Amino acid sequence: MIEPIEVGKRIKERREELGLTQEQLGAKLWLNKSTIQRYETGKIKTIKLPVIQSIAECLSVNPDWIICKTNDKS
């Protein structure tokens, strides 16, 4: 099972690597800063696949890395 907190940690890690704020990432995804915050803290238990794909695209990473199916970001 995919742990929401682990997914959130990966989103936050990559967002910070790119120097983006939660607000900036949210704006790119047409989401509120609070939604990004809830993803990062694992408060949103299920993230839909299209959202994972959009986040991965914005963060320039492999969607499988975000959902902890691989350790390869690219």
PQR file of N, CA, C, O and H, with PARSE charges and radii, in Angstrom:
ATOM      1  N   MET A   1       0.834  -1.192   0.000 -0.4000 1.5000
ATOM      2  CA  MET A   1       0.000   0.000   0.000 -0.0000 2.0000
ATOM      3  C   MET A   1       0.877   1.253   0.000  0.5500 1.7000
ATOM      4  O   MET A   1       1.921   1.297   0.650 -0.5500 1.4000
ATOM      5  N   ILE A   2       0.443   2.243  -0.724 -0.4000 1.5000
ATOM      6  CA  ILE A   2       1.180   3.499  -0.817 -0.0000 2.0000
ATOM      7  C   ILE A   2       0.866   4.346   0.417  0.5500 1.7000
ATOM      8  O   ILE A   2      -0.296   4.629   0.711 -0.5500 1.4000
ATOM      9  H   ILE A   2      -0.405   2.207  -1.252  0.4000 1.0000
ATOM     10  N   GLU A   3       1.905   4.738   1.124 -0.4000 1.5000
ATOM     11  CA  GLU A   3       1.744   5.571   2.316 -0.0000 2.0000
ATOM     12  C   GLU A   3       1.668   7.042   1.903  0.5500 1.7000
ATOM     13  O   GLU A   3       2.616   7.567   1.318 -0.5500 1.4000
ATOM     14  H   GLU A   3       2.848   4.508   0.886  0.4000 1.0000
ATOM     15  N   PRO A   4       0.552   7.712   2.199 -0.5600 1.5000
ATOM     16  CA  PRO A   4       0.407   9.123   1.815  0.2800 2.0000
ATOM     17  C   PRO A   4       1.526  10.019   2.332  0.5500 1.7000
ATOM     18  O   PRO A   4       1.933  10.959   1.649 -0.5500 1.4000
ATOM     19  N   ILE A   5       2.028   9.735   3.535 -0.4000 1.5000
ATOM     20  CA  ILE A   5       3.092  10.579   4.098 -0.0000 2.0000
ATOM     21  C   ILE A   5       4.381  10.435   3.297  0.5500 1.7000
ATOM     22  O   ILE A   5       5.122  11.406   3.143 -0.5500 1.4000
ATOM     23  H   ILE A   5       1.698   8.971   4.089  0.4000 1.0000
ATOM     24  N   GLU A   6       4.658   9.236   2.782 -0.4000 1.5000
ATOM     25  CA  GLU A   6       5.864   9.030   1.970 -0.0000 2.0000
ATOM     26  C   GLU A   6       5.743   9.745   0.630  0.5500 1.7000
ATOM     27  O   GLU A   6       6.709  10.334   0.144 -0.5500 1.4000
ATOM     28  H   GLU A   6       4.056   8.447   2.906  0.4000 1.0000
ATOM     29  N   VAL A   7       4.560   9.692   0.039 -0.4000 1.5000
ATOM     30  CA  VAL A   7       4.317  10.423  -1.211 -0.0000 2.0000
ATOM     31  C   VAL A   7       4.514  11.917  -0.962  0.5500 1.7000
ATOM     32  O   VAL A   7       5.156  12.610  -1.752 -0.5500 1.4000
ATOM     33  H   VAL A   7       3.775   9.214   0.434  0.4000 1.0000
ATOM     34  N   GLY A   8       3.960  12.397   0.131 -0.4000 1.5000
ATOM     35  CA  GLY A   8       4.089  13.807   0.486 -0.0000 2.0000
ATOM     36  C   GLY A   8       5.528  14.230   0.694  0.5500 1.7000
ATOM     37  O   GLY A   8       5.922  15.321   0.282 -0.5500 1.4000
ATOM     38  H   GLY A   8       3.439  11.834   0.773  0.4000 1.0000
ATOM     39  N   LYS A   9       6.318  13.374   1.331 -0.4000 1.5000
ATOM     40  CA  LYS A   9       7.732  13.681   1.550 -0.0000 2.0000
ATOM     41  C   LYS A   9       8.463  13.834   0.225  0.5500 1.7000
ATOM     42  O   LYS A   9       9.317  14.709   0.076 -0.5500 1.4000
ATOM     43  H   LYS A   9       5.997  12.487   1.665  0.4000 1.0000
ATOM     44  N   ARG A  10       8.127  12.982  -0.734 -0.4000 1.5000
ATOM     45  CA  ARG A  10       8.789  13.060  -2.041 -0.0000 2.0000
ATOM     46  C   ARG A  10       8.381  14.316  -2.793  0.5500 1.7000
ATOM     47  O   ARG A  10       9.214  14.953  -3.438 -0.5500 1.4000
ATOM     48  H   ARG A  10       7.434  12.271  -0.613  0.4000 1.0000
ATOM     49  N   ILE A  11       7.112  14.675  -2.717 -0.4000 1.5000
ATOM     50  CA  ILE A  11       6.660  15.911  -3.369 -0.0000 2.0000
ATOM     51  C   ILE A  11       7.394  17.102  -2.759  0.5500 1.7000
ATOM     52  O   ILE A  11       7.908  17.958  -3.479 -0.5500 1.4000
ATOM     53  H   ILE A  11       6.435  14.158  -2.194  0.4000 1.0000
ATOM     54  N   LYS A  12       7.440  17.151  -1.440 -0.4000 1.5000
ATOM     55  CA  LYS A  12       8.105  18.263  -0.749 -0.0000 2.0000
ATOM     56  C   LYS A  12       9.595  18.296  -1.065  0.5500 1.7000
ATOM     57  O   LYS A  12      10.151  19.361  -1.334 -0.5500 1.4000
ATOM     58  H   LYS A  12       7.022  16.455  -0.855  0.4000 1.0000
ATOM     59  N   GLU A  13      10.241  17.132  -1.034 -0.4000 1.5000
ATOM     60  CA  GLU A  13      11.681  17.058  -1.316 -0.0000 2.0000
ATOM     61  C   GLU A  13      11.993  17.659  -2.686  0.5500 1.7000
ATOM     62  O   GLU A  13      12.885  18.498  -2.813 -0.5500 1.4000
ATOM     63  H   GLU A  13       9.789  16.267  -0.816  0.4000 1.0000
ATOM     64  N   ARG A  14      11.264  17.231  -3.695 -0.4000 1.5000
ATOM     65  CA  ARG A  14      11.538  17.701  -5.057 -0.0000 2.0000
ATOM     66  C   ARG A  14      11.157  19.173  -5.223  0.5500 1.7000
ATOM     67  O   ARG A  14      11.859  19.926  -5.899 -0.5500 1.4000
ATOM     68  H   ARG A  14      10.539  16.550  -3.592  0.4000 1.0000
ATOM     69  N   ARG A  15      10.050  19.579  -4.610 -0.4000 1.5000
ATOM     70  CA  ARG A  15       9.633  20.986  -4.691 -0.0000 2.0000
ATOM     71  C   ARG A  15      10.726  21.873  -4.118  0.5500 1.7000
ATOM     72  O   ARG A  15      11.063  22.902  -4.703 -0.5500 1.4000
ATOM     73  H   ARG A  15       9.479  18.968  -4.061  0.4000 1.0000
ATOM     74  N   GLU A  16      11.279  21.481  -2.983 -0.4000 1.5000
ATOM     75  CA  GLU A  16      12.337  22.269  -2.355 -0.0000 2.0000
ATOM     76  C   GLU A  16      13.624  22.234  -3.175  0.5500 1.7000
ATOM     77  O   GLU A  16      14.333  23.236  -3.252 -0.5500 1.4000
ATOM     78  H   GLU A  16      11.006  20.645  -2.508  0.4000 1.0000
ATOM     79  N   GLU A  17      13.934  21.086  -3.790 -0.4000 1.5000
ATOM     80  CA  GLU A  17      15.117  21.007  -4.666 -0.0000 2.0000
ATOM     81  C   GLU A  17      15.024  22.025  -5.797  0.5500 1.7000
ATOM     82  O   GLU A  17      16.025  22.612  -6.208 -0.5500 1.4000
ATOM     83  H   GLU A  17      13.358  20.271  -3.727  0.4000 1.0000
ATOM     84  N   LEU A  18      13.807  22.222  -6.289 -0.4000 1.5000
ATOM     85  CA  LEU A  18      13.592  23.155  -7.395 -0.0000 2.0000
ATOM     86  C   LEU A  18      13.415  24.598  -6.918  0.5500 1.7000
ATOM     87  O   LEU A  18      13.288  25.512  -7.732 -0.5500 1.4000
ATOM     88  H   LEU A  18      12.994  21.746  -5.955  0.4000 1.0000
ATOM     89  N   GLY A  19      13.407  24.797  -5.614 -0.4000 1.5000
ATOM     90  CA  GLY A  19      13.267  26.142  -5.063 -0.0000 2.0000
ATOM     91  C   GLY A  19      11.871  26.714  -5.208  0.5500 1.7000
ATOM     92  O   GLY A  19      11.699  27.931  -5.288 -0.5500 1.4000
ATOM     93  H   GLY A  19      13.510  24.054  -4.952  0.4000 1.0000
ATOM     94  N   LEU A  20      10.873  25.842  -5.240 -0.4000 1.5000
ATOM     95  CA  LEU A  20       9.487  26.295  -5.377 -0.0000 2.0000
ATOM     96  C   LEU A  20       8.806  26.347  -4.009  0.5500 1.7000
ATOM     97  O   LEU A  20       9.073  25.520  -3.138 -0.5500 1.4000
ATOM     98  H   LEU A  20      11.013  24.854  -5.174  0.4000 1.0000
ATOM     99  N   THR A  21       7.935  27.317  -3.839 -0.4000 1.5000
ATOM    100  CA  THR A  21       7.096  27.355  -2.638 -0.0000 2.0000
ATOM    101  C   THR A  21       5.858  26.509  -2.904  0.5500 1.7000
ATOM    102  O   THR A  21       5.575  26.145  -4.045 -0.5500 1.4000
ATOM    103  H   THR A  21       7.718  27.989  -4.547  0.4000 1.0000
ATOM    104  N   GLN A  22       5.133  26.206  -1.850 -0.4000 1.5000
ATOM    105  CA  GLN A  22       3.871  25.487  -2.012 -0.0000 2.0000
ATOM    106  C   GLN A  22       2.920  26.307  -2.882  0.5500 1.7000
ATOM    107  O   GLN A  22       2.194  25.759  -3.712 -0.5500 1.4000
ATOM    108  H   GLN A  22       5.363  26.502  -0.923  0.4000 1.0000
ATOM    109  N   GLU A  23       2.933  27.594  -2.687 -0.4000 1.5000
ATOM    110  CA  GLU A  23       2.066  28.483  -3.461 -0.0000 2.0000
ATOM    111  C   GLU A  23       2.430  28.443  -4.946  0.5500 1.7000
ATOM    112  O   GLU A  23       1.541  28.403  -5.797 -0.5500 1.4000
ATOM    113  H   GLU A  23       3.522  28.039  -2.012  0.4000 1.0000
ATOM    114  N   GLN A  24       3.714  28.454  -5.263 -0.4000 1.5000
ATOM    115  CA  GLN A  24       4.154  28.420  -6.662 -0.0000 2.0000
ATOM    116  C   GLN A  24       3.778  27.092  -7.330  0.5500 1.7000
ATOM    117  O   GLN A  24       3.296  27.075  -8.463 -0.5500 1.4000
ATOM    118  H   GLN A  24       4.437  28.487  -4.572  0.4000 1.0000
ATOM    119  N   LEU A  25       4.000  25.988  -6.624 -0.4000 1.5000
ATOM    120  CA  LEU A  25       3.631  24.690  -7.186 -0.0000 2.0000
ATOM    121  C   LEU A  25       2.122  24.611  -7.364  0.5500 1.7000
ATOM    122  O   LEU A  25       1.641  24.127  -8.388 -0.5500 1.4000
ATOM    123  H   LEU A  25       4.391  26.002  -5.703  0.4000 1.0000
ATOM    124  N   GLY A  26       1.385  25.078  -6.386 -0.4000 1.5000
ATOM    125  CA  GLY A  26      -0.075  25.092  -6.494 -0.0000 2.0000
ATOM    126  C   GLY A  26      -0.553  25.888  -7.688  0.5500 1.7000
ATOM    127  O   GLY A  26      -1.471  25.467  -8.393 -0.5500 1.4000
ATOM    128  H   GLY A  26       1.776  25.472  -5.554  0.4000 1.0000
ATOM    129  N   ALA A  27       0.061  27.034  -7.921 -0.4000 1.5000
ATOM    130  CA  ALA A  27      -0.335  27.870  -9.060 -0.0000 2.0000
ATOM    131  C   ALA A  27      -0.095  27.149 -10.384  0.5500 1.7000
ATOM    132  O   ALA A  27      -0.915  27.244 -11.297 -0.5500 1.4000
ATOM    133  H   ALA A  27       0.807  27.375  -7.349  0.4000 1.0000
ATOM    134  N   LYS A  28       1.011  26.436 -10.494 -0.4000 1.5000
ATOM    135  CA  LYS A  28       1.304  25.686 -11.721 -0.0000 2.0000
ATOM    136  C   LYS A  28       0.286  24.580 -11.963  0.5500 1.7000
ATOM    137  O   LYS A  28       0.000  24.222 -13.106 -0.5500 1.4000
ATOM    138  H   LYS A  28       1.677  26.359  -9.752  0.4000 1.0000
ATOM    139  N   LEU A  29      -0.256  24.041 -10.871 -0.4000 1.5000
ATOM    140  CA  LEU A  29      -1.196  22.925 -10.956 -0.0000 2.0000
ATOM    141  C   LEU A  29      -2.658  23.361 -10.854  0.5500 1.7000
ATOM    142  O   LEU A  29      -3.560  22.526 -10.908 -0.5500 1.4000
ATOM    143  H   LEU A  29      -0.023  24.332  -9.943  0.4000 1.0000
ATOM    144  N   TRP A  30      -2.890  24.655 -10.707 -0.4000 1.5000
ATOM    145  CA  TRP A  30      -4.236  25.200 -10.516 -0.0000 2.0000
ATOM    146  C   TRP A  30      -4.852  24.663  -9.219  0.5500 1.7000
ATOM    147  O   TRP A  30      -6.041  24.348  -9.164 -0.5500 1.4000
ATOM    148  H   TRP A  30      -2.157  25.333 -10.662  0.4000 1.0000
ATOM    149  N   LEU A  31      -4.016  24.565  -8.179 -0.4000 1.5000
ATOM    150  CA  LEU A  31      -4.458  24.106  -6.867 -0.0000 2.0000
ATOM    151  C   LEU A  31      -4.110  25.154  -5.820  0.5500 1.7000
ATOM    152  O   LEU A  31      -3.209  25.968  -6.022 -0.5500 1.4000
ATOM    153  H   LEU A  31      -3.050  24.821  -8.224  0.4000 1.0000
ATOM    154  N   ASN A  32      -4.817  25.129  -4.715 -0.4000 1.5000
ATOM    155  CA  ASN A  32      -4.502  26.031  -3.610 -0.0000 2.0000
ATOM    156  C   ASN A  32      -3.242  25.574  -2.885  0.5500 1.7000
ATOM    157  O   ASN A  32      -2.904  24.390  -2.876 -0.5500 1.4000
ATOM    158  H   ASN A  32      -5.549  24.467  -4.551  0.4000 1.0000
ATOM    159  N   LYS A  33      -2.561  26.535  -2.280 -0.4000 1.5000
ATOM    160  CA  LYS A  33      -1.388  26.227  -1.460 -0.0000 2.0000
ATOM    161  C   LYS A  33      -1.757  25.212  -0.379  0.5500 1.7000
ATOM    162  O   LYS A  33      -0.971  24.317  -0.071 -0.5500 1.4000
ATOM    163  H   LYS A  33      -2.836  27.496  -2.287  0.4000 1.0000
ATOM    164  N   SER A  34      -2.945  25.352   0.192 -0.4000 1.5000
ATOM    165  CA  SER A  34      -3.369  24.448   1.265 -0.0000 2.0000
ATOM    166  C   SER A  34      -3.512  23.008   0.766  0.5500 1.7000
ATOM    167  O   SER A  34      -3.293  22.066   1.528 -0.5500 1.4000
ATOM    168  H   SER A  34      -3.584  26.079  -0.058  0.4000 1.0000
ATOM    169  N   THR A  35      -3.871  22.833  -0.487 -0.4000 1.5000
ATOM    170  CA  THR A  35      -3.972  21.484  -1.050 -0.0000 2.0000
ATOM    171  C   THR A  35      -2.588  20.870  -1.162  0.5500 1.7000
ATOM    172  O   THR A  35      -2.402  19.700  -0.829 -0.5500 1.4000
ATOM    173  H   THR A  35      -4.049  23.598  -1.107  0.4000 1.0000
ATOM    174  N   ILE A  36      -1.615  21.641  -1.625 -0.4000 1.5000
ATOM    175  CA  ILE A  36      -0.234  21.156  -1.710 -0.0000 2.0000
ATOM    176  C   ILE A  36       0.250  20.796  -0.305  0.5500 1.7000
ATOM    177  O   ILE A  36       0.893  19.764  -0.107 -0.5500 1.4000
ATOM    178  H   ILE A  36      -1.766  22.592  -1.895  0.4000 1.0000
ATOM    179  N   GLN A  37      -0.058  21.638   0.649 -0.4000 1.5000
ATOM    180  CA  GLN A  37       0.338  21.381   2.038 -0.0000 2.0000
ATOM    181  C   GLN A  37      -0.267  20.068   2.539  0.5500 1.7000
ATOM    182  O   GLN A  37       0.410  19.290   3.211 -0.5500 1.4000
ATOM    183  H   GLN A  37      -0.580  22.476   0.488  0.4000 1.0000
ATOM    184  N   ARG A  38      -1.526  19.821   2.218 -0.4000 1.5000
ATOM    185  CA  ARG A  38      -2.179  18.578   2.660 -0.0000 2.0000
ATOM    186  C   ARG A  38      -1.581  17.361   1.963  0.5500 1.7000
ATOM    187  O   ARG A  38      -1.469  16.296   2.572 -0.5500 1.4000
ATOM    188  H   ARG A  38      -2.076  20.453   1.672  0.4000 1.0000
ATOM    189  N   TYR A  39      -1.195  17.503   0.693 -0.4000 1.5000
ATOM    190  CA  TYR A  39      -0.500  16.400   0.011 -0.0000 2.0000
ATOM    191  C   TYR A  39       0.817  16.097   0.724  0.5500 1.7000
ATOM    192  O   TYR A  39       1.133  14.942   1.006 -0.5500 1.4000
ATOM    193  H   TYR A  39      -1.286  18.367   0.198  0.4000 1.0000
ATOM    194  N   GLU A  40       1.571  17.145   1.009 -0.4000 1.5000
ATOM    195  CA  GLU A  40       2.901  16.981   1.593 -0.0000 2.0000
ATOM    196  C   GLU A  40       2.873  16.405   3.007  0.5500 1.7000
ATOM    197  O   GLU A  40       3.809  15.716   3.414 -0.5500 1.4000
ATOM    198  H   GLU A  40       1.314  18.084   0.780  0.4000 1.0000
ATOM    199  N   THR A  41       1.823  16.676   3.746 -0.4000 1.5000
ATOM    200  CA  THR A  41       1.731  16.169   5.117 -0.0000 2.0000
ATOM    201  C   THR A  41       0.985  14.839   5.202  0.5500 1.7000
ATOM    202  O   THR A  41       0.850  14.271   6.286 -0.5500 1.4000
ATOM    203  H   THR A  41       1.063  17.235   3.416  0.4000 1.0000
ATOM    204  N   GLY A  42       0.504  14.342   4.067 -0.4000 1.5000
ATOM    205  CA  GLY A  42      -0.190  13.054   4.044 -0.0000 2.0000
ATOM    206  C   GLY A  42      -1.628  13.118   4.510  0.5500 1.7000
ATOM    207  O   GLY A  42      -2.247  12.081   4.752 -0.5500 1.4000
ATOM    208  H   GLY A  42       0.614  14.803   3.187  0.4000 1.0000
ATOM    209  N   LYS A  43      -2.174  14.326   4.640 -0.4000 1.5000
ATOM    210  CA  LYS A  43      -3.556  14.461   5.098 -0.0000 2.0000
ATOM    211  C   LYS A  43      -4.559  14.058   4.017  0.5500 1.7000
ATOM    212  O   LYS A  43      -5.680  13.657   4.330 -0.5500 1.4000
ATOM    213  H   LYS A  43      -1.671  15.168   4.443  0.4000 1.0000
ATOM    214  N   ILE A  44      -4.165  14.163   2.761 -0.4000 1.5000
ATOM    215  CA  ILE A  44      -4.995  13.661   1.669 -0.0000 2.0000
ATOM    216  C   ILE A  44      -4.521  12.234   1.424  0.5500 1.7000
ATOM    217  O   ILE A  44      -3.387  12.011   0.999 -0.5500 1.4000
ATOM    218  H   ILE A  44      -3.255  14.489   2.507  0.4000 1.0000
ATOM    219  N   LYS A  45      -5.382  11.288   1.691 -0.4000 1.5000
ATOM    220  CA  LYS A  45      -5.000   9.872   1.678 -0.0000 2.0000
ATOM    221  C   LYS A  45      -4.895   9.295   0.267  0.5500 1.7000
ATOM    222  O   LYS A  45      -4.090   8.395   0.027 -0.5500 1.4000
ATOM    223  H   LYS A  45      -6.303  11.469   2.037  0.4000 1.0000
ATOM    224  N   THR A  46      -5.694   9.802  -0.662 -0.4000 1.5000
ATOM    225  CA  THR A  46      -5.688   9.272  -2.017 -0.0000 2.0000
ATOM    226  C   THR A  46      -5.535  10.420  -3.004  0.5500 1.7000
ATOM    227  O   THR A  46      -6.359  11.334  -3.043 -0.5500 1.4000
ATOM    228  H   THR A  46      -6.348  10.533  -0.467  0.4000 1.0000
ATOM    229  N   ILE A  47      -4.479  10.363  -3.797 -0.4000 1.5000
ATOM    230  CA  ILE A  47      -4.264  11.366  -4.839 -0.0000 2.0000
ATOM    231  C   ILE A  47      -4.553  10.678  -6.165  0.5500 1.7000
ATOM    232  O   ILE A  47      -3.963   9.643  -6.475 -0.5500 1.4000
ATOM    233  H   ILE A  47      -3.810   9.620  -3.765  0.4000 1.0000
ATOM    234  N   LYS A  48      -5.451  11.245  -6.939 -0.4000 1.5000
ATOM    235  CA  LYS A  48      -5.839  10.634  -8.211 -0.0000 2.0000
ATOM    236  C   LYS A  48      -4.667  10.624  -9.190  0.5500 1.7000
ATOM    237  O   LYS A  48      -3.812  11.510  -9.176 -0.5500 1.4000
ATOM    238  H   LYS A  48      -5.931  12.085  -6.688  0.4000 1.0000
ATOM    239  N   LEU A  49      -4.653   9.602 -10.036 -0.4000 1.5000
ATOM    240  CA  LEU A  49      -3.558   9.411 -10.988 -0.0000 2.0000
ATOM    241  C   LEU A  49      -3.301  10.639 -11.866  0.5500 1.7000
ATOM    242  O   LEU A  49      -2.140  11.005 -12.047 -0.5500 1.4000
ATOM    243  H   LEU A  49      -5.348   8.882 -10.047  0.4000 1.0000
ATOM    244  N   PRO A  50      -4.329  11.293 -12.422 -0.5600 1.5000
ATOM    245  CA  PRO A  50      -4.039  12.489 -13.230  0.2800 2.0000
ATOM    246  C   PRO A  50      -3.326  13.586 -12.434  0.5500 1.7000
ATOM    247  O   PRO A  50      -2.515  14.328 -12.987 -0.5500 1.4000
ATOM    248  N   VAL A  51      -3.628  13.685 -11.151 -0.4000 1.5000
ATOM    249  CA  VAL A  51      -2.969  14.689 -10.299 -0.0000 2.0000
ATOM    250  C   VAL A  51      -1.513  14.295 -10.077  0.5500 1.7000
ATOM    251  O   VAL A  51      -0.621  15.141 -10.141 -0.5500 1.4000
ATOM    252  H   VAL A  51      -4.287  13.082 -10.702  0.4000 1.0000
ATOM    253  N   ILE A  52      -1.272  13.004  -9.816 -0.4000 1.5000
ATOM    254  CA  ILE A  52       0.105  12.517  -9.660 -0.0000 2.0000
ATOM    255  C   ILE A  52       0.899  12.822 -10.924  0.5500 1.7000
ATOM    256  O   ILE A  52       2.037  13.287 -10.853 -0.5500 1.4000
ATOM    257  H   ILE A  52      -1.997  12.317  -9.764  0.4000 1.0000
ATOM    258  N   GLN A  53       0.302  12.560 -12.068 -0.4000 1.5000
ATOM    259  CA  GLN A  53       0.997  12.809 -13.338 -0.0000 2.0000
ATOM    260  C   GLN A  53       1.288  14.291 -13.527  0.5500 1.7000
ATOM    261  O   GLN A  53       2.367  14.654 -13.996 -0.5500 1.4000
ATOM    262  H   GLN A  53      -0.622  12.182 -12.126  0.4000 1.0000
ATOM    263  N   SER A  54       0.345  15.147 -13.169 -0.4000 1.5000
ATOM    264  CA  SER A  54       0.559  16.596 -13.291 -0.0000 2.0000
ATOM    265  C   SER A  54       1.641  17.085 -12.342  0.5500 1.7000
ATOM    266  O   SER A  54       2.476  17.910 -12.713 -0.5500 1.4000
ATOM    267  H   SER A  54      -0.531  14.852 -12.788  0.4000 1.0000
ATOM    268  N   ILE A  55       1.626  16.576 -11.120 -0.4000 1.5000
ATOM    269  CA  ILE A  55       2.659  16.948 -10.148 -0.0000 2.0000
ATOM    270  C   ILE A  55       4.023  16.505 -10.660  0.5500 1.7000
ATOM    271  O   ILE A  55       4.986  17.271 -10.622 -0.5500 1.4000
ATOM    272  H   ILE A  55       0.948  15.906 -10.818  0.4000 1.0000
ATOM    273  N   ALA A  56       4.103  15.267 -11.137 -0.4000 1.5000
ATOM    274  CA  ALA A  56       5.368  14.742 -11.654 -0.0000 2.0000
ATOM    275  C   ALA A  56       5.883  15.588 -12.808  0.5500 1.7000
ATOM    276  O   ALA A  56       7.077  15.873 -12.894 -0.5500 1.4000
ATOM    277  H   ALA A  56       3.321  14.645 -11.168  0.4000 1.0000
ATOM    278  N   GLU A  57       4.981  15.987 -13.690 -0.4000 1.5000
ATOM    279  CA  GLU A  57       5.382  16.815 -14.832 -0.0000 2.0000
ATOM    280  C   GLU A  57       5.921  18.165 -14.359  0.5500 1.7000
ATOM    281  O   GLU A  57       6.956  18.624 -14.842 -0.5500 1.4000
ATOM    282  H   GLU A  57       4.011  15.756 -13.619  0.4000 1.0000
ATOM    283  N   CYS A  58       5.226  18.796 -13.422 -0.4000 1.5000
ATOM    284  CA  CYS A  58       5.677  20.094 -12.894 -0.0000 2.0000
ATOM    285  C   CYS A  58       7.015  19.984 -12.172  0.5500 1.7000
ATOM    286  O   CYS A  58       7.820  20.914 -12.194 -0.5500 1.4000
ATOM    287  H   CYS A  58       4.385  18.423 -13.030  0.4000 1.0000
ATOM    288  N   LEU A  59       7.244  18.848 -11.536 -0.4000 1.5000
ATOM    289  CA  LEU A  59       8.478  18.661 -10.772 -0.0000 2.0000
ATOM    290  C   LEU A  59       9.566  17.960 -11.571  0.5500 1.7000
ATOM    291  O   LEU A  59      10.657  17.716 -11.057 -0.5500 1.4000
ATOM    292  H   LEU A  59       6.590  18.092 -11.518  0.4000 1.0000
ATOM    293  N   SER A  60       9.275  17.635 -12.828 -0.4000 1.5000
ATOM    294  CA  SER A  60      10.231  16.960 -13.723 -0.0000 2.0000
ATOM    295  C   SER A  60      10.771  15.664 -13.125  0.5500 1.7000
ATOM    296  O   SER A  60      11.978  15.425 -13.098 -0.5500 1.4000
ATOM    297  H   SER A  60       8.388  17.833 -13.246  0.4000 1.0000
ATOM    298  N   VAL A  61       9.847  14.838 -12.648 -0.4000 1.5000
ATOM    299  CA  VAL A  61      10.214  13.530 -12.107 -0.0000 2.0000
ATOM    300  C   VAL A  61       9.298  12.446 -12.663  0.5500 1.7000
ATOM    301  O   VAL A  61       8.254  12.726 -13.252 -0.5500 1.4000
ATOM    302  H   VAL A  61       8.867  15.032 -12.670  0.4000 1.0000
ATOM    303  N   ASN A  62       9.715  11.216 -12.461 -0.4000 1.5000
ATOM    304  CA  ASN A  62       8.947  10.048 -12.848 -0.0000 2.0000
ATOM    305  C   ASN A  62       7.751   9.907 -11.893  0.5500 1.7000
ATOM    306  O   ASN A  62       7.946   9.915 -10.677 -0.5500 1.4000
ATOM    307  H   ASN A  62      10.563  10.989 -11.982  0.4000 1.0000
ATOM    308  N   PRO A  63       6.526   9.780 -12.409 -0.5600 1.5000
ATOM    309  CA  PRO A  63       5.376   9.609 -11.520  0.2800 2.0000
ATOM    310  C   PRO A  63       5.527   8.400 -10.590  0.5500 1.7000
ATOM    311  O   PRO A  63       5.046   8.432  -9.458 -0.5500 1.4000
ATOM    312  N   ASP A  64       6.188   7.340 -11.054 -0.4000 1.5000
ATOM    313  CA  ASP A  64       6.403   6.168 -10.207 -0.0000 2.0000
ATOM    314  C   ASP A  64       7.290   6.487  -9.010  0.5500 1.7000
ATOM    315  O   ASP A  64       7.166   5.858  -7.960 -0.5500 1.4000
ATOM    316  H   ASP A  64       6.579   7.314 -11.974  0.4000 1.0000
ATOM    317  N   TRP A  65       8.190   7.468  -9.166 -0.4000 1.5000
ATOM    318  CA  TRP A  65       9.029   7.878  -8.040 -0.0000 2.0000
ATOM    319  C   TRP A  65       8.161   8.548  -6.970  0.5500 1.7000
ATOM    320  O   TRP A  65       8.330   8.295  -5.777 -0.5500 1.4000
ATOM    321  H   TRP A  65       8.290   7.979 -10.019  0.4000 1.0000
ATOM    322  N   ILE A  66       7.234   9.399  -7.406 -0.4000 1.5000
ATOM    323  CA  ILE A  66       6.374  10.086  -6.444 -0.0000 2.0000
ATOM    324  C   ILE A  66       5.576   9.089  -5.618  0.5500 1.7000
ATOM    325  O   ILE A  66       5.414   9.276  -4.412 -0.5500 1.4000
ATOM    326  H   ILE A  66       7.097   9.605  -8.375  0.4000 1.0000
ATOM    327  N   ILE A  67       5.076   8.034  -6.248 -0.4000 1.5000
ATOM    328  CA  ILE A  67       4.248   7.072  -5.518 -0.0000 2.0000
ATOM    329  C   ILE A  67       5.073   5.912  -4.941  0.5500 1.7000
ATOM    330  O   ILE A  67       4.528   4.870  -4.578 -0.5500 1.4000
ATOM    331  H   ILE A  67       5.207   7.881  -7.228  0.4000 1.0000
ATOM    332  N   CYS A  68       6.376   6.110  -4.866 -0.4000 1.5000
ATOM    333  CA  CYS A  68       7.304   5.178  -4.200 -0.0000 2.0000
ATOM    334  C   CYS A  68       7.400   3.801  -4.862  0.5500 1.7000
ATOM    335  O   CYS A  68       7.667   2.804  -4.192 -0.5500 1.4000
ATOM    336  H   CYS A  68       6.819   6.956  -5.160  0.4000 1.0000
ATOM    337  N   LYS A  69       7.184   3.752  -6.166 -0.4000 1.5000
ATOM    338  CA  LYS A  69       7.346   2.470  -6.873 -0.0000 2.0000
ATOM    339  C   LYS A  69       8.743   2.298  -7.436  0.5500 1.7000
ATOM    340  O   LYS A  69       9.110   1.215  -7.891 -0.5500 1.4000
ATOM    341  H   LYS A  69       6.967   4.562  -6.710  0.4000 1.0000
ATOM    342  N   THR A  70       9.527   3.378  -7.405 -0.4000 1.5000
ATOM    343  CA  THR A  70      10.915   3.326  -7.852 -0.0000 2.0000
ATOM    344  C   THR A  70      11.710   4.386  -7.097  0.5500 1.7000
ATOM    345  O   THR A  70      11.140   5.344  -6.576 -0.5500 1.4000
ATOM    346  H   THR A  70       9.229   4.259  -7.036  0.4000 1.0000
ATOM    347  N   ASN A  71      13.009   4.212  -7.041 -0.4000 1.5000
ATOM    348  CA  ASN A  71      13.873   5.220  -6.437 -0.0000 2.0000
ATOM    349  C   ASN A  71      14.536   6.098  -7.499  0.5500 1.7000
ATOM    350  O   ASN A  71      15.351   6.964  -7.180 -0.5500 1.4000
ATOM    351  H   ASN A  71      13.472   3.433  -7.464  0.4000 1.0000
ATOM    352  N   ASP A  72      14.178   5.866  -8.765 -0.4000 1.5000
ATOM    353  CA  ASP A  72      14.726   6.628  -9.895 -0.0000 2.0000
ATOM    354  C   ASP A  72      13.808   7.810 -10.184  0.5500 1.7000
ATOM    355  O   ASP A  72      12.674   7.636 -10.629 -0.5500 1.4000
ATOM    356  H   ASP A  72      13.517   5.162  -9.024  0.4000 1.0000
ATOM    357  N   LYS A  73      14.313   9.016  -9.925 -0.4000 1.5000
ATOM    358  CA  LYS A  73      13.499  10.219 -10.152 -0.0000 2.0000
ATOM    359  C   LYS A  73      13.220  10.482 -11.629  0.5500 1.7000
ATOM    360  O   LYS A  73      12.168  11.013 -11.985 -0.5500 1.4000
ATOM    361  H   LYS A  73      15.234   9.158  -9.563  0.4000 1.0000
ATOM    362  N   SER A  74      14.176  10.105 -12.489 -0.4000 1.5000
ATOM    363  CA  SER A  74      14.034  10.480 -13.911 -0.0000 2.0000
ATOM    364  C   SER A  74      13.167   9.532 -14.692  0.5500 1.7000
ATOM    365  O   SER A  74      12.964   9.725 -15.891 -0.5500 1.4000
ATOM    366  H   SER A  74      15.031   9.674 -12.200  0.4000 1.0000
TER
END
